[in-house]
Amino acid sequence: MITNFQNKIKEEIEKFSAELSLPPAELYEPIRYMLSLGGKRIRPIFVMMACDLFSNKTEHAVHAALAVELFHNFTLVHDDIMDNAPLRRNKLTVYRKWNKSAAILSGDVMMVKAYQLIGRSKLSPDVLEAVLSVFNEMAVKVCEGQQWDLNYEQLHNISIPQYFKMIELKTAVLIAACMKMGALIGGAKEEDTENLYEFGKNTGIAFQLQDDLMDVYGEEEKFGKLKGGDIIANKKTFLLLKASAIATSNHYLKEELEQWMGASPHLTPALSKGEGEIQRERETKDAAEKVKAVMRIYDFVNVKKITEEEINSYHQKAVNALEKISAPEAKKQALIEFTSSLLKRET
């Protein structure tokens, strides 16, 4: 079943990309490039699987599924600019391959195209209105979450509850919306759509915690991003906040963590190309030293195990919500197995 959905999504993305062979190339080629980077396409698959829980007419969910994938990639294009991220899925980010202006404009078009795709769905007017309502609410919340994330970069003291609220908005509500949109298209009852939303929300939080963990402990080639990027950028992840909270009782440990997380190397202008290369090499070494030092603290306070337990807790909350839904047990089990497999990425 999942393979069928994956193949369908792949086929639809290829068809959609072919439609973008238009001038100006500087606007549309970055979109084609971003979509060509691949990924697991888990969000559109969630739309399809949610619909399949209640209806065998999953073809009605295809355009909505493609729309959320396009929206997700739009957010990634813009997030990479804000985060100064050089890599996405082991390839240059759009703004690095082209420039910031091209990335912003291409991202904007992706957002518009997402709405156009939903409009192309063969849905009754009332279902279409409900799906658009969920999509609109999700889009606003994702932007709110991103702004909170940016705000927190400038603040010293962030609580763990604040962090969880931020990732709920920035990451989890998109997966929750995928589930609810799919359920609406499948004709689910209101109670089932709400429980499926909770399933998606808790799954999304677990996914973000997993991303936090893999940024530090994952294999760079498999993760597709610069290892330790969150540490280098002083991102306030769950790992950092938890380690900081544990280190409060140890003055020297907390002081060391704060010193390292206050050290963020940035490239400074050089007088010559040779000097610039030397500067970059020095800053690369400084960044690597910072990652190793912070990881030693993380290991000392056992934050990896703590994060893994938190991931399992949110995954269980998701499973509990799914169990309340009136749908075939085999299909619910397939959804559980799919999410479980995604949370078992190597670290």
C-alpha positions in Angstrom: 0.0 0.0 0.0 2.7 2.5 1.0 4.7 1.6 -2.0 1.7 2.3 -4.2 1.3 5.7 -2.6 5.0 6.5 -2.9 4.9 5.6 -6.6 1.8 7.7 -7.2 3.3 10.7 -5.5 6.5 10.3 -7.4 4.6 10.2 -10.7 2.5 13.3 -9.8 5.6 15.3 -8.8 7.3 14.4 -12.1 4.2 15.5 -14.0 4.0 18.7 -12.0 7.7 19.4 -12.6 7.3 18.9 -16.3 4.6 21.7 -16.2 7.2 24.1 -14.9 9.4 24.1 -18.0 8.5 27.7 -18.4 10.3 31.1 -18.7 11.7 32.8 -16.8 13.9 29.8 -16.0 15.4 31.6 -13.0 11.9 31.4 -11.4 10.9 27.9 -12.2 14.1 26.0 -12.4 14.8 26.3 -8.6 11.4 24.7 -8.0 12.2 21.8 -10.3 15.6 21.5 -8.6 14.1 21.5 -5.1 11.6 18.8 -6.0 14.3 16.7 -7.6 16.2 16.5 -4.4 13.8 13.8 -3.3 13.1 12.9 0.3 10.8 10.3 1.8 7.7 12.4 0.8 6.1 11.4 4.1 3.7 14.3 4.2 1.8 13.5 1.0 1.9 9.8 2.0 0.2 10.7 5.3 -2.5 12.5 3.3 -3.1 9.4 1.2 -3.0 7.0 4.1 -5.4 9.1 6.2 -7.8 9.2 3.3 -7.4 5.4 2.9 -8.4 4.8 6.5 -12.0 5.9 5.5 -12.3 5.5 1.8 -10.8 3.5 -1.1 -11.0 6.5 -3.4 -7.6 7.8 -2.6 -7.2 9.3 -6.0 -9.4 12.2 -4.7 -6.6 13.0 -2.2 -3.7 13.2 -4.8 -3.8 16.9 -5.5 -4.1 17.8 -1.8 -1.2 15.4 -1.1 1.0 17.1 -3.7 0.0 20.5 -2.4 1.3 19.8 1.1 4.6 18.5 -0.3 4.9 21.7 -2.3 4.1 23.8 0.7 6.6 21.9 2.8 9.4 22.4 0.2 8.4 26.1 0.0 9.1 26.4 3.8 12.4 24.6 3.4 13.6 27.0 0.7 12.8 30.0 2.9 14.1 28.4 6.1 17.4 27.6 4.5 17.8 31.3 3.7 17.0 32.3 7.3 19.3 29.6 8.7 22.1 30.3 6.3 22.1 26.5 5.6 24.5 25.4 2.9 23.1 21.9 2.3 19.7 20.3 1.9 19.6 16.5 1.3 23.4 16.6 0.6 22.9 19.1 -2.2 23.4 22.9 -2.3 20.4 24.8 -1.0 18.4 26.8 -3.5 19.7 30.2 -2.4 23.3 28.9 -2.5 22.9 27.4 -6.0 21.2 30.5 -7.3 20.8 33.5 -4.9 18.5 34.7 -2.2 16.2 36.7 -4.4 15.7 33.7 -6.7 15.0 31.5 -3.7 12.5 33.9 -2.2 10.5 34.3 -5.5 10.6 30.6 -6.3 9.4 29.8 -2.8 6.5 32.3 -3.2 5.4 30.6 -6.4 5.5 27.2 -4.7 3.1 28.5 -2.2 0.7 29.8 -4.8 1.0 26.5 -6.8 0.1 24.6 -3.6 -3.3 26.5 -3.5 -3.8 25.9 -7.2 -3.4 22.2 -6.7 -5.9 22.0 -3.9 -8.3 23.9 -6.2 -7.8 21.2 -8.8 -9.0 18.5 -6.4 -12.2 16.7 -7.4 -14.0 17.4 -4.1 -17.5 18.5 -3.2 -17.7 22.3 -2.3 -18.2 21.6 1.4 -15.2 19.2 1.6 -13.0 21.6 -0.4 -13.9 24.4 1.9 -13.1 22.3 5.0 -9.7 21.2 3.4 -8.8 24.8 2.5 -9.7 25.9 6.1 -7.3 23.3 7.6 -4.6 24.2 5.1 -4.9 27.9 5.8 -4.8 27.5 9.5 -1.8 25.2 9.2 0.1 27.7 7.0 -0.4 30.5 9.5 0.7 28.4 12.4 3.9 27.2 10.5 4.8 30.9 10.0 4.1 31.6 13.6 6.4 28.7 14.7 9.2 29.9 12.4 8.9 33.4 13.9 9.1 32.0 17.4 12.1 30.0 16.4 13.8 33.2 15.1 12.8 35.1 18.3 14.3 32.4 20.5 17.6 32.7 18.7 17.9 36.2 20.3 16.8 35.1 23.8 19.1 33.5 26.4 16.5 31.7 28.6 14.0 29.5 26.8 12.0 26.9 28.6 11.4 23.4 27.4 7.6 24.0 27.3 8.3 27.1 25.1 10.4 24.9 22.8 7.7 22.2 22.5 5.1 24.9 21.6 7.4 26.3 19.0 8.0 22.9 17.3 4.3 22.1 17.5 3.7 25.1 15.4 6.7 25.0 13.1 6.7 21.3 12.4 4.0 19.2 13.9 0.9 21.1 12.7 1.9 20.4 9.1 1.8 16.6 9.7 -1.4 17.0 11.8 -3.0 19.0 8.9 -2.0 16.2 6.4 -3.8 13.7 8.5 -6.9 15.8 8.9 -7.1 16.8 5.3 -6.8 13.2 4.2 -9.5 12.2 6.7 -11.8 15.0 5.4 -11.4 13.8 1.9 -12.0 10.3 2.9 -15.3 11.3 4.5 -14.3 10.7 8.2 -16.5 11.7 11.1 -15.6 14.8 13.0 -14.4 12.9 16.1 -12.1 10.7 13.9 -10.6 13.7 12.1 -9.8 15.3 15.4 -8.2 12.2 16.8 -6.2 11.8 13.6 -5.1 15.4 13.9 -3.8 14.5 17.4 -2.0 11.5 15.9 -0.3 13.8 13.4 0.6 16.4 15.9 2.3 14.0 18.3 4.0 12.2 15.4 5.3 15.6 14.2 6.8 16.4 17.6 8.5 13.0 17.7 9.9 13.6 14.2 11.3 17.0 15.2 12.9 15.6 18.3 14.4 12.9 16.1 15.8 15.6 13.8 17.3 17.4 16.8 19.0 14.1 17.8 20.2 13.2 14.3 21.7 16.7 13.9 24.2 15.7 16.6 24.4 12.0 16.5 23.3 11.1 12.9 25.6 10.2 10.0 26.0 13.3 7.9 25.6 11.4 4.6 22.4 9.8 5.6 21.0 12.9 7.3 21.7 15.1 4.4 22.8 18.1 6.5 25.9 19.4 8.1 26.5 17.4 11.2 26.3 19.5 14.4 24.8 22.4 12.4 22.4 23.2 15.3 25.3 23.4 17.7 27.3 25.6 15.4 24.3 27.9 15.0 23.5 28.0 18.7 20.1 26.6 18.0 18.0 26.0 21.1 17.1 22.4 20.5 15.6 20.0 23.1 19.1 18.5 23.5 20.6 21.9 24.4 17.8 23.0 26.7 17.7 19.6 28.5 21.5 19.5 28.9 21.5 23.1 30.2 18.7 22.2 32.7 20.6 19.2 34.0 23.9 21.1 34.2 22.3 23.8 36.4 23.4 21.8 39.5 27.0 21.7 38.2 28.5 25.2 38.0 31.5 24.3 36.0 29.6 22.2 33.5 26.9 24.8 33.0 29.6 27.5 32.6 31.4 25.5 30.0 28.2 24.8 28.0 27.3 28.5 28.0 30.8 29.5 26.9 30.7 27.1 24.0 27.2 28.0 22.9 28.2 31.6 23.0 31.0 31.0 20.5 29.6 31.1 17.0 32.2 31.4 14.3 31.4 33.7 11.4 33.5 34.4 8.3 35.0 37.9 8.5 36.1 39.8 5.4 39.7 39.1 4.3 42.1 41.3 2.4 42.9 38.7 -0.2 41.7 35.3 -1.5 44.5 33.6 0.3 43.7 35.2 3.6 40.0 34.3 3.1 40.9 30.6 2.6 43.0 30.6 5.7 40.1 32.3 7.6 37.6 29.7 6.4 40.0 26.8 7.4 40.4 28.3 10.9 36.7 28.8 11.4 36.0 25.2 10.2 38.4 23.9 12.8 36.8 26.1 15.4 33.3 24.9 14.5 34.5 21.2 14.7 36.1 21.8 18.1 32.8 23.4 19.3 30.7 20.5 18.1 33.0 18.0 19.8 33.1 20.0 23.1 29.3 20.3 23.3 28.8 16.6 22.4 31.1 15.7 25.3 28.8 17.6 27.6 25.7 16.0 26.0 27.3 12.5 26.5 28.1 13.3 30.1 24.5 14.3 31.0 23.1 11.4 28.9 21.0 13.7 26.8 20.8 11.2 23.9 18.9 8.6 26.0 16.7 11.3 27.4 15.8 12.5 24.0 15.1 9.0 22.7 12.7 8.5 25.7 10.9 11.7 24.8 10.6 10.6 21.2 9.1 7.3 22.3 6.7 9.1 24.7 5.2 11.3 21.9 5.1 8.3 19.5 3.0 6.5 22.1 0.7 9.5 22.5 0.2 9.3 18.7 -0.6 5.6 18.8 -3.1 6.2 21.6 -5.0 8.8 19.5 -5.0 6.5 16.5 -6.5 3.6 18.6 -9.6 5.8 19.2 -10.4 6.0 15.5 -13.1 3.9 13.8 -11.2 2.4 10.9 -9.9 -1.0 9.8 -7.3 -2.3 12.2 -5.0 -3.4 9.4 -4.9 0.1 8.0 -4.2 1.6 11.4 -1.5 -0.9 12.0 0.1 0.0 8.6 0.1 3.7 9.7 1.8 2.8 13.0 4.4 0.7 11.3 5.2 3.4 8.8 5.7 6.1 11.5 7.7 3.7 13.6 10.0 2.9 10.7 10.6 6.6 10.2 11.6 7.1 13.8 14.1 4.3 13.6 16.5 6.2 11.3 20.1 5.5 12.3 21.8 7.7 14.8 
